Amino acid sequence: MGLFTQANGSEDGYVLFAPMMSTSTYLIDKCGKELHRWSSTHKPGQSVYLLEDGTLMRPGSTNNPVFTAGGSGGIIEQFDWNSNLLWSYTISDTLQCQHHDICPLPNGNVLVIAWERKTVAEATDAGRDPSLIGTELWSEQILELQPIGTDSANIVWEWHAWDHLVQDHDNSKSNYGTVSDHPELININHYSGQATNSDWLHMNAIAYNPVLDQVMVSLHNFNEIWIIDHNTTTAQAASHNGGAHNKGGDLLYRWGNPAAYDRGTAADRKLFGQHNARWIEGGLPDPGKIMIFNNGNGRQPANYSSVDIIVPPIDNNGDYSITGPQPYEPANIYWSYADPTPTDFYAMNISGAQRLANGNTLICNGPAGTFFEVDSMGSTVWKYVNPINNTGAISQGSPATQNLVFRCSLYPATYPGFANQTLTPGAPLEQNPLSYTCSTTGLAAATLPGQNIQAINPFDRDIVIQSESGIKDAHAVLLSISGVVCKVWNDIDIQPGRNVLATATDLPAGMYLLSIRNGSINVNLKLSKIY
């Protein structure tokens, strides 16, 4: 765990993340050293942001007993650099609950996504097929909060999915219509997975484009992204008129699953349980395009994850063009990263990606707690495994379990939020960290009193170690990155000089941990097999 790769071409900066099983948020450098941490009384719920004024804003989990689906939050907190709570606001009761993500705005407000509980009667009255209703139905809302004081807020704008429904089940309802004729509306009878699942839409990300004044959300259970006009009043956002595009709060654009609006089949689907849809910011490569972490849950013929970039079809009037009965474009993805062996990279849920200034992409494999950075050719130039779980810091060499991370973000050293702060690298976050230089090429080394132990790294055919004075009666274990025991050596004598421990042609390429112990020595070396 901790740092695995730091190669030439990695974007410089600091990485922020909030382990899902912890109440702390961490800032590390690209060598895996702790720069700062913030403390809360809540586990995350789920994203975290460092603002330009140096404060930290993150939602936290209130353990709402009604809204118990994944991603549940309930409170938004803002801390100063020293973890002093400056502001908090709770959206958590029996009728609504914040979840997954927030989006701080340039004007100091914050956008929040929250579940909205509907009764069986309310769902039926809105045209939901009764056979698709369990005990209740959760819709979604977006609230714009203007923070007030230390624990209050004004809701200055809001949008509700319930105001923009269409259905072809019950012709006695006012929203009855042909679904395919209304891509701007939400089919209340569309679902994925279990038909009676209360968590109908499951938003899991929200982003804002200040140039367009538009909001984008990711809908896990529709396998879509939606874009909504923010240049509306709350009254207009509840209607079908007004705003910059005269569509009120109707959807300006949607993409990922045309079957959700009856303009395609399962074969036309592009997104599979996606997360972290975001516009690429101005000043970065591919500005204005949309980047999505495509989890690949349900992808055919096998599950695998990818990071995809699409070019939205904006016409000369600034509208999202759609042709006749066709689905929204693009039909093809502009850029995509997947592992050379696609199924070797699969994050079933959570996760995210970020385009960096040098054209690289920072990726968070959330369930594995693994962050890695790829260049434009798809080569990995940085890799780090979160060593924090529900019990605290994991000891180096132990399996990295329960170390999930919703997403991670890189901030350049010049980011305004670091102004007037002293960022001195401390120790790695893991317990019993290795002694290492900030590189995985050349030699992996550990220096102990009277002993200098090195391993040739990276390795190909043989696992080779070099010892200054030798080690008697040693026990050695080679572990995979996930903690699987690959090789064991018992009661071996490591001679001074060069020692070939084993031939490793049976091992796949990847990262490994070599642990060597006897009564007085405890050494852990990170190794990389390249072929």
C-alpha positions in Angstrom: 0.0 0.0 0.0 1.1 3.6 -0.1 3.2 4.8 -3.1 3.8 2.2 -5.8 4.9 4.2 -8.8 6.3 7.7 -9.3 7.7 8.1 -12.8 8.8 10.8 -15.1 5.8 12.6 -16.6 3.6 12.5 -13.5 1.8 15.8 -12.9 3.2 17.6 -9.9 0.7 18.6 -7.2 -1.1 17.3 -4.1 -3.8 14.7 -3.8 -6.8 15.1 -1.6 -9.1 12.2 -0.5 -11.5 11.2 2.2 -11.4 7.4 2.9 -14.9 6.2 3.2 -14.3 4.3 6.4 -12.6 7.2 8.2 -13.7 10.6 9.6 -10.4 12.2 8.4 -9.5 13.8 5.1 -6.0 13.6 3.8 -3.7 15.7 1.6 -0.6 13.9 0.4 2.2 14.7 -2.0 3.0 12.6 -5.0 5.6 10.6 -3.0 2.8 9.4 -0.6 3.9 11.6 2.3 1.2 13.3 4.4 1.0 17.1 4.1 -2.1 17.7 6.1 -5.3 16.2 7.5 -8.7 17.4 8.6 -10.9 15.8 11.2 -14.7 15.5 11.4 -17.1 13.5 13.6 -18.7 12.1 10.4 -17.6 9.7 7.8 -17.9 11.2 4.3 -21.1 11.4 2.5 -19.2 11.2 0.0 -17.1 13.8 -1.9 -14.6 16.4 -0.6 -13.4 19.8 -2.0 -10.6 22.2 -1.0 -11.9 25.7 -1.8 -9.8 28.6 -3.1 -10.1 30.3 0.3 -8.3 27.4 2.0 -11.4 25.9 3.6 -12.5 22.3 3.2 -16.1 21.5 2.3 -17.4 17.9 2.4 -20.7 16.2 3.1 -20.9 13.8 6.0 -23.0 10.8 6.9 -25.7 11.1 9.5 -26.8 7.5 9.2 -30.3 8.4 8.1 -32.5 5.5 9.1 -34.9 6.0 6.1 -32.5 6.7 3.2 -30.1 3.8 3.6 -28.9 3.3 0.1 -25.2 3.6 -0.9 -23.8 7.2 -0.8 -26.1 8.4 1.9 -24.9 11.6 3.6 -27.1 14.2 5.3 -24.8 17.0 6.5 -22.5 19.5 4.7 -19.6 20.8 6.7 -17.0 23.5 6.0 -13.7 23.5 8.0 -10.8 25.9 8.2 -7.3 24.7 7.8 -7.1 23.6 11.4 -10.3 21.5 11.3 -12.4 24.1 13.1 -16.0 23.8 12.0 -17.0 27.1 10.3 -20.4 26.1 8.9 -22.7 23.1 8.7 -26.1 22.4 7.3 -28.2 19.3 7.7 -30.5 17.9 5.0 -31.5 14.6 6.7 -35.0 13.7 7.9 -37.8 11.3 7.0 -38.6 13.1 3.7 -35.2 14.0 2.2 -31.5 13.3 2.6 -28.4 14.7 0.9 -26.2 12.0 -0.7 -23.1 11.4 -2.7 -21.9 14.8 -4.0 -22.0 18.5 -3.6 -20.7 21.3 -5.9 -19.3 24.5 -4.5 -20.1 27.4 -6.8 -18.0 30.5 -7.7 -20.4 32.8 -5.8 -19.9 31.0 -2.5 -23.1 29.0 -2.7 -23.1 25.2 -3.0 -25.3 22.8 -5.1 -26.5 19.7 -3.3 -28.3 16.6 -4.5 -30.8 15.0 -2.2 -33.3 12.2 -2.2 -36.9 13.2 -2.0 -39.3 10.6 -0.6 -42.6 9.9 -2.4 -45.5 7.8 -1.1 -47.1 5.0 -3.1 -50.1 7.3 -3.7 -47.9 10.1 -4.9 -46.0 7.8 -7.3 -49.3 6.3 -8.6 -50.7 9.8 -9.1 -47.7 10.7 -11.2 -48.3 7.7 -13.5 -45.9 5.1 -12.0 -47.1 1.6 -12.8 -48.2 0.2 -9.4 -46.4 -3.1 -10.2 -43.1 -1.0 -10.1 -43.7 0.5 -6.7 -42.5 -1.1 -3.4 -43.2 0.6 -0.2 -42.2 4.1 -1.5 -40.3 5.8 -4.2 -37.3 8.2 -4.0 -37.1 11.0 -6.5 -34.2 13.5 -6.7 -33.8 17.3 -6.1 -31.0 19.8 -6.5 -30.8 22.6 -4.0 -28.6 25.7 -4.2 -27.6 26.7 -0.7 -26.4 30.2 0.3 -24.6 29.6 3.6 -25.8 31.7 6.5 -24.0 32.0 9.8 -22.6 28.8 11.3 -25.5 26.4 10.8 -28.1 27.8 8.4 -28.7 28.5 4.7 -31.0 30.1 2.3 -32.3 27.9 -0.5 -31.9 30.3 -3.4 -32.6 27.9 -6.3 -34.0 24.4 -6.6 -34.9 21.8 -9.2 -37.0 18.7 -8.7 -37.1 15.7 -11.1 -40.7 15.2 -10.1 -41.6 18.4 -12.1 -40.4 16.9 -15.4 -42.1 13.5 -15.8 -43.6 11.7 -18.7 -45.3 8.3 -18.9 -47.3 6.1 -21.2 -48.9 3.9 -18.6 -51.9 5.9 -17.4 -53.7 8.1 -19.9 -55.8 9.7 -17.2 -52.7 11.6 -15.9 -51.7 15.0 -17.2 -48.1 13.8 -17.9 -49.3 11.0 -20.2 -47.6 11.0 -23.6 -45.3 9.2 -26.0 -42.0 8.8 -24.2 -39.9 8.9 -27.3 -41.5 12.3 -28.3 -40.1 13.8 -25.1 -36.4 13.3 -24.6 -36.5 16.4 -22.4 -38.7 14.6 -19.8 -38.1 11.7 -17.4 -40.0 8.5 -17.9 -41.3 7.7 -14.4 -41.6 4.0 -15.4 -38.1 3.5 -16.6 -35.9 1.5 -14.2 -32.8 -0.7 -14.1 -32.2 -3.6 -11.7 -35.0 -4.5 -9.3 -38.3 -3.0 -10.5 -39.5 -2.0 -7.1 -36.3 -0.5 -5.8 -37.1 2.7 -3.9 -33.9 4.4 -5.1 -35.3 5.0 -8.5 -32.7 7.5 -10.1 -29.7 7.4 -7.8 -27.8 10.5 -8.7 -24.1 10.2 -7.7 -22.4 13.3 -9.1 -23.1 16.9 -9.8 -21.0 19.5 -11.7 -21.4 23.1 -12.7 -20.2 24.9 -15.9 -19.8 28.6 -15.1 -19.4 29.5 -18.8 -22.7 27.9 -19.8 -24.4 28.3 -16.4 -25.5 24.7 -16.6 -25.7 21.8 -14.1 -24.8 18.3 -15.0 -25.7 15.2 -12.9 -25.0 11.5 -13.2 -27.9 9.1 -12.8 -26.5 5.6 -11.9 -29.9 3.8 -12.2 -30.7 5.4 -15.6 -27.1 4.9 -16.8 -27.2 8.5 -18.1 -25.9 12.0 -17.6 -28.3 14.9 -17.7 -27.7 18.6 -18.2 -30.1 21.2 -16.8 -30.2 25.0 -17.3 -29.2 26.9 -14.2 -30.1 30.2 -15.7 -33.6 30.0 -14.4 -35.7 31.1 -11.5 -37.0 28.4 -9.1 -40.4 28.9 -10.7 -39.0 28.5 -14.2 -37.0 25.4 -13.1 -40.3 23.8 -12.1 -41.8 24.5 -15.5 -41.1 23.8 -19.2 -40.4 27.4 -20.2 -38.0 30.2 -19.4 -34.2 30.3 -18.9 -31.5 30.8 -21.4 -32.9 28.0 -23.6 -36.6 28.5 -22.9 -36.9 25.0 -21.6 -37.3 25.8 -18.0 -36.1 22.9 -15.9 -36.6 20.3 -18.6 -33.5 18.4 -19.6 -31.3 20.2 -22.1 -29.2 17.1 -22.9 -28.9 13.5 -21.8 -26.5 10.8 -22.9 -25.6 7.3 -22.1 -28.7 5.2 -22.5 -31.2 6.0 -25.2 -33.5 3.3 -24.0 -34.3 5.5 -21.0 -36.4 7.7 -23.4 -37.4 5.0 -25.9 -35.0 6.0 -28.6 -32.7 3.0 -28.4 -32.2 -0.5 -27.1 -29.8 -2.2 -24.8 -27.3 -2.4 -27.7 -27.2 1.4 -27.9 -26.2 1.9 -24.3 -22.9 3.6 -23.6 -22.8 4.0 -19.8 -22.9 1.3 -17.2 -23.4 2.5 -13.6 -21.2 5.6 -14.2 -19.8 8.1 -11.7 -18.1 11.5 -11.6 -19.4 13.1 -14.8 -17.7 16.5 -15.2 -16.8 19.2 -17.7 -13.1 19.5 -18.4 -12.2 23.0 -17.2 -10.9 25.8 -19.4 -7.1 25.9 -19.6 -6.8 22.1 -19.6 -6.5 19.8 -22.6 -9.9 19.2 -24.2 -11.7 22.0 -22.4 -15.5 21.9 -22.5 -15.6 18.2 -23.3 -17.3 15.8 -20.8 -15.3 13.2 -18.8 -17.1 10.3 -17.2 -15.9 7.4 -15.1 -17.7 4.5 -16.8 -17.8 1.8 -14.2 -18.8 -0.9 -16.7 -21.2 -2.7 -14.3 -23.3 -4.7 -16.8 -21.2 -4.0 -19.8 -21.2 -6.8 -22.4 -19.5 -9.2 -22.9 -17.8 -8.6 -19.6 -17.6 -6.1 -16.8 -14.7 -3.6 -17.1 -14.2 0.1 -16.3 -13.1 2.9 -18.6 -12.6 6.6 -18.4 -14.5 8.2 -21.4 -14.5 11.6 -22.9 -17.4 12.8 -25.1 -18.0 15.9 -27.2 -21.5 17.2 -26.6 -23.4 18.2 -29.8 -23.7 22.0 -29.2 -25.0 23.9 -32.2 -24.3 27.5 -33.2 -27.1 28.7 -31.0 -25.6 27.0 -27.9 -28.4 24.4 -27.9 -27.8 20.6 -27.8 -28.9 19.3 -31.2 -30.9 16.2 -31.7 -32.2 14.9 -35.0 -35.7 13.6 -35.6 -36.4 10.4 -33.7 -32.7 9.7 -33.1 -31.0 9.7 -29.7 -28.7 12.4 -28.6 -25.2 12.2 -30.0 -22.3 11.5 -29.9 -22.5 8.0 -31.3 -18.8 7.5 -30.6 -16.6 8.3 -27.7 -13.9 10.9 -28.3 -11.2 9.4 -26.0 -11.2 6.4 -23.7 -8.8 4.8 -21.3 -9.2 1.1 -20.3 -6.6 -1.4 -19.2 -4.8 -3.2 -22.1 -6.5 -6.3 -20.7 -9.9 -4.6 -20.1 -11.2 -6.9 -17.3 -8.0 -6.2 -15.3 -9.4 -2.8 -14.4 -12.9 -3.0 -13.0 -14.4 -0.8 -10.3 -18.0 -1.9 -9.7 -19.0 1.3 -8.0 -17.9 4.7 -6.7 -14.7 6.0 -8.4 -13.7 9.0 -10.6 -11.3 10.6 -12.9 -9.7 14.1 -13.5 -8.0 15.6 -16.5 -4.7 17.2 -15.5 -2.8 20.2 -16.9 -0.2 18.1 -18.6 -2.8 16.0 -20.4 -2.6 13.1 -18.0 -5.6 11.6 -16.3 -5.8 10.9 -12.6 -8.1 7.9 -11.9 -9.5 6.6 -8.7 -10.5 2.9 -8.5 -12.7 3.5 -5.6 -13.5 0.0 -4.3 -9.7 -0.9 -4.4 -8.7 2.5 -2.8 -6.2 2.8 -5.6 -5.2 6.1 -7.4 -3.3 6.0 -10.6 -2.3 8.5 -13.2 -2.0 7.6 -16.9 -0.4 9.7 -19.7 -2.0 10.3 -23.1 -0.7 6.9 -24.3 -2.3 5.1 -21.4 1.0 4.4 -19.5 0.8 4.5 -15.7 3.2 7.2 -14.4 1.9 7.3 -10.7 0.2 4.8 -8.5 -0.9 5.0 -4.8 -3.0 2.6 -2.6 -4.9 4.2 0.2 -3.7 2.7 3.5 -6.6 4.0 5.7 -9.5 1.8 6.6 -12.1 1.5 9.4 -9.5 0.7 12.0 -7.1 3.5 11.0 -3.7 3.2 9.3 -3.0 -0.3 7.9 0.5 -1.8 8.6 2.7 -2.1 5.5 2.7 -5.6 4.2 -0.8 -6.4 5.5 -3.7 -6.8 3.0 -5.3 -3.5 2.1 -9.0 -4.1 3.0 -11.9 -1.8 3.5 -9.8 1.1 2.1 -12.5 2.4 -0.2 -12.3 6.0 -1.5 -15.2 7.7 -3.3 -12.8 9.7 -5.5 -9.6 11.7 -5.3 -8.5 15.1 -6.6 -5.2 16.7 -7.5 -4.5 20.3 -6.7 -1.4 22.1 -8.2 1.0 23.5 -5.7 0.0 27.0 -7.0 -3.6 26.5 -6.0 -4.9 29.5 -4.1 -6.2 27.3 -1.3 -2.5 26.7 -0.3 -1.6 30.3 0.1 0.0 31.2 3.4 0.2 27.5 4.4 3.4 25.6 5.1 3.2 22.2 3.4 6.0 20.1 4.8 6.0 16.4 3.8 5.7 14.1 6.8 5.6 10.4 7.1 3.6 8.0 4.8 0.1 7.3 6.1 0.6 3.6 6.5 2.0 2.1 9.7 5.5 0.6 9.6 6.3 2.3 6.2 9.1 1.2 4.0 12.2 3.3 3.7 12.1 4.4 0.0 13.0 7.0 -2.4 10.3 8.6 -4.5 10.8 6.1 -7.4 10.2 2.5 -8.2 13.0 2.2 -10.7 16.6 1.1 -10.1 16.8 -0.5 -6.6 14.1 -0.9 -3.9 16.2 -0.6 -0.7 15.8 -0.8 3.1 18.6 0.3 5.4 18.8 -1.1 8.9 21.5 -1.0 11.5 24.4 -3.1 10.2 22.4 -4.1 7.2 21.7 -2.8 3.7 19.2 -4.9 1.8 18.3 -4.3 -1.8 16.2 -5.9 -4.5 16.6 -5.5 -8.2 13.6 -3.5 -9.3 11.8 -3.7 -11.6 12.3 -7.5 -12.1 11.6 -9.8 -15.0 12.7 -13.4 -14.8 14.2 -13.7 -11.3 13.6 -12.2 -7.9 17.1 -11.0 -6.9 18.1 -9.4 -3.6 21.5 -8.1 -2.4 22.6 -8.2 1.2 25.5 -6.4 2.8 26.2 -8.9 5.5 23.7 -11.7 5.0 20.6 -12.9 7.0 20.4 -16.2 8.7 17.2 -18.3 9.2 15.0 -15.8 7.4 11.4 -16.1 6.5 10.3 -14.4 3.3 6.9 -13.8 1.7 6.0 -12.3 -1.7 2.5 -10.7 -1.7 0.5 -9.3 -4.6 -0.9 -5.8 -4.4 -4.2 -7.2 -3.1 -2.4 -9.1 -0.4 -2.5 -12.6 -2.0 0.5 -14.7 -1.0 2.4 -15.6 -4.1 5.6 -17.2 -2.8 6.9 -18.3 0.6 10.5 -19.1 1.7 11.0 -20.6 5.2 14.3 -20.8 7.1 16.5 -19.6 4.3 20.0 -18.2 4.6 20.6 -15.1 2.5 24.2 -14.8 1.7 26.2 -11.6 1.6 26.1 -10.2 -2.0 23.7 -11.3 -4.7 21.0 -13.9 -4.1 18.4 -15.3 -6.5 15.4 -16.1 -4.4 13.3 -17.6 -7.1 12.4 -17.6 -10.8 9.3 -15.6 -11.3 8.2 -16.4 -14.8 4.9 -17.7 -13.4 3.9 -14.3 -12.0 2.0 -11.8 -14.0 3.2 -8.3 -14.4 2.3 -6.0 -11.6 3.2 -4.6 -8.2 4.4 -6.9 -5.3 5.6 -6.6 -1.7 8.6 -8.7 -0.6 8.7 -9.2 3.2 11.8 -10.6 4.8 12.0 -11.3 8.6 14.0 -13.1 11.2 14.4 -12.5 15.0 16.0 -9.1 14.5 15.2 -8.0 11.0 11.9 -6.9 9.5 12.2 -5.6 5.9 9.5 -4.8 3.4 10.4 -4.0 -0.3 8.1 -2.8 -3.0 8.8 -4.5 -6.4 7.4 -4.2 -9.9 7.4 -7.1 -12.4 7.4 -5.6 -15.9 6.7 -8.6 -18.1 
